[in-house]
Amino acid sequence: MSISDHLRKTLDGPFHDAREKTRVDLSRAEFAPHYTPDLTQARAQALDQMRILTGFGYAADGFRPEQGGTGNAGAAVARIEMLAMSDLSLMVKAGVQWGLFGGAIANLGTEEHHRAYIRPLIDLDLLGCFAMTETGHGSDVQALETTATYDPATEEFVIHSPTRSARKDYIGGAAQHARVAAVFAQLITAGEGHGVHCFVVPIRDESGADLPGITTSDCGYKGGLPGVDNGRISFDQVRVPRANLLNRFAEVAPDGSYSSPIENPNRRFFTMLGTLVRGRVTVGGSAAAAAKVAITIATRYALQRRQFGAPNSDDEVLILDYLAHQRRLLPLIAESYALSFAQNELIAMMHQIQSADPGSPDSADRTRQRELESRAAGLKVAQTDFATRAIQTCREACGGAGYLMENRLVALKADSDVFTTFEGDNTVLTQLVAKELLTGYAEEVQEMSPVEWMSFARTTVSDVVKKRTAAEQIIQTILDRRGDIEDESLLQRGTHLKMFADREEYLLSTAARRLQAARKRASSPFEAFNWVQDHVLHAARAHIDRIVLEAFVAAIDTCADPATTELLDDLCDLYALTVIDRDKAWFIEHRRMSTERTKLVSRAINERCRDLRPRARSLVDGLGVPIALSEAAMLD
């Protein structure tokens, strides 16, 4: 095996076989990248490609055997995120059909719903959409306005859009292809509201015409994703049978009485949404997969494009031989590897939780579920932010050629741009991560004196960080080997790990302390949290950075080839140093680094770039983008 083969296998992690098969499947002519601005043509092509995928078993992997699937949730996510390398429209459309619509039926419904819907939606005999977002409410799902009022006289729910802002908006599939919607609405029975629940609501007949009471419209041209038929849905007193309530977590009896195994309304709501975490996991991974395509194309271009001659030479210089260009692209390669390793851990965690038998201790462990949701939110933020930044950098790194549609980078930029705001706005999700981190001890510090707080922070806050460590034994061994000489230790892995962990601990502890102080002078909990929002967002980002670095360290330990391990070590150094350099203002402000040491970080980044430059092609080949999907007209 070549080094690039070893890199790819290590990067694929536990889902190597699924990803390798997907690479073969996506190398077929039907999945060749294309520029198709015509909406009708692009949408038809995406649907045709989905029908081909159905024969490959992609959809069945995402559902449990008793529901009609094969029960390989991890492989399902790994495969769908790789569709982004071919066409992000295809990935989004497949994700809506099998991940969101299908996921709502599978996770919120019961056996009756599984029998009725899952096999048809796997086979695309039933096309659906996921109608959650409204014109007036996106991230704030609890405040959705659509109502589902139960009528005991007919044993039906009446689905209604009471205001213009209650219109379901931006819904993938709603403009054209979907026949049924999984509709999230406020359940009302006997005049009492019970919060947001999900209902199966037919929206079109077999000819594609809107059903009575349903009004759909087309969002039309968007910034990208022409193959996704985003649309809007309004409901005017639409009646559906009582059985159309997806009733795993709540039931309405024929007489209208409401019951739920989860009494607390907030906990019930977040439990229902938590079962749909797979969509968020997939979106983050797909954005990172799109970035891999851009990085591969831009690096290959930099290895052939020449610009300006060296002194006393008639030969022009490869643009990747310029340090400035190395610093553009090589840190992106390092970050791409780091995020991929973190994504592998996330998918493995999701697979373990979602594959557990219902009613087993694993399935009932709310703490692990919450950790999964928090990590999925954090990595979705990290990967989509990275994709936006990386693809734009790659476009610029290819000059005018990068702006031509035939070279893919412009389309990747346009298609991936929305990923930072769908499946959760990134700022809101970062806040979610911070709140989860603070929840573990925020209430305990409310009445503590400063002396009590300092004692508490030294132990508990550190434990909050340590208990989330991905490879605790490996990391502790590295920390124990850390050197004491300042300049040398700054370039050692143990120092990087400690700096990441210390920054997170400090930011979390001070965030809790600031919240404690804010509560005393604020008029409401909202005002108190809003007072320190910038600080808690920084703490969450520091947490995400640590999770990613530790995933990189753990993955290196799985590589069996010494030469590849050495290369990954250098790449990990570059990732860690780049993150430290990005937040060097904080490290200086808090006296964690002197200005002289920050200069050493910058020099070390330059050295790592020079060391990695001869191996750039192996590194991007290791990213695993199939040749058929990484071609561009500007490449030899």
C-alpha angles and dihedrals in degrees: 000000000000123000090256089054091051090047092051093048092049091046092050090054118176091351097058095119094050092047094047091053090049091053089056093047094048092051089072116109092246090068098046112135112262142179108227112161094171105100097210093050095043093049093048091049093051091051092048090051090051090055089056090050090053089065090053091059095243094136098043092058090067096061132068119254092247088055094052100269137099098252100233101132094165093054090047092058094042091053099044093048089055090058084076088073089064103035129339089210089061092048093050094045092049090046092053095048101042104017106038107021093032092041092054091053093045099044104031099033132072134229094287091057092045092055093047102044118014102073092046093048091048090053093042091242085123116042115198144174137211109240106192109114117078132195090252100035131041116145093019095073094163089065097055112142103208109109133211107195118188119229109199092191091068099018090237138127117231110217113204142171103215096185139022090252089058090068112119105244140193089010113168110232095014095103098060126336108045119096096178133034132206096222123198112209143154107270112223125182130166088000094300125114119224101183133253118339134166126249134185106236124179109222106174139031123233092273091056097252120139114259119238111291092016121110117185128180137180123252086209122197116011132184088273143329096086091173093064114085099215113186148158131251130199125185125212109191093314112182124214129173120266088248090066091076107102093232110184091115102025140024135198114204121219090262091054099255112147126220137171136177086226109063099186108082095210093049090046091052095048091044090055093048091044091062088062094059092115091080091058092047090052096047093054093047092046093053089051090049091054089050090054089059092051093046092049093050095044093047093048089050091050089053092058106028114092127198131180127351128265117242113279091009134103091206121096118229125250107247091231088062089068112092091221090058092045089054089051098053112019096062087051090054090050092049091047090057092045094052092045091055090049090049090053090055091048094050091047090052091048092047092052094049096043094044094055116109112261107259094024119124090254094056092047096051102112092180092061091045091053091048089051091051092048094048092045089053093047096048092044087058094045095047098044093045088049093049092052092049097040098047092049091049091049091050091053092044089061095051118204092347089061090058094059114099091223089068094059100225096103092051092047089052093049096044096047098043095089092053090085090064108030124080083028131341108263096234091050091048092049087053089050090055091050093049091051091051092049095044091075094069112358094104092050094059096049096100100026123126118232091259092050090046094054091051091047094048094052091061113020100041090049089051091052088059098041097050090062095053112131098207106016099171095047092047094046090052090052092048091051091054093051114128126235101220106102101222093042095043092053088065095049126098093232090059092050091052092048093048092051093047094044092051091051094047092049095047093046094048094047091045090056091046092050090049089052091054094042092054090060094056102029123092094221141013088253092056091047093052093042089053092064100028095119091053096049091048089055090050091053092050090051089052091052091049091053093048090052095048093049090050089054091050092048092049094052088059090060095057112105099194115084096208091050091047090054091050092050089050091057091045091051089052090054092050094049094045091048092054091048090049091049091057098032091124089065093047091051095044091052094043094244090126135020121229088251091057092050087057088053089054090054092049091048091053089053091050093049090049091052091047092049097043096087090052097046095111092051090049095054092042086055090059085077103229106156113245089238089060099041098056121114131177091246093058122091 
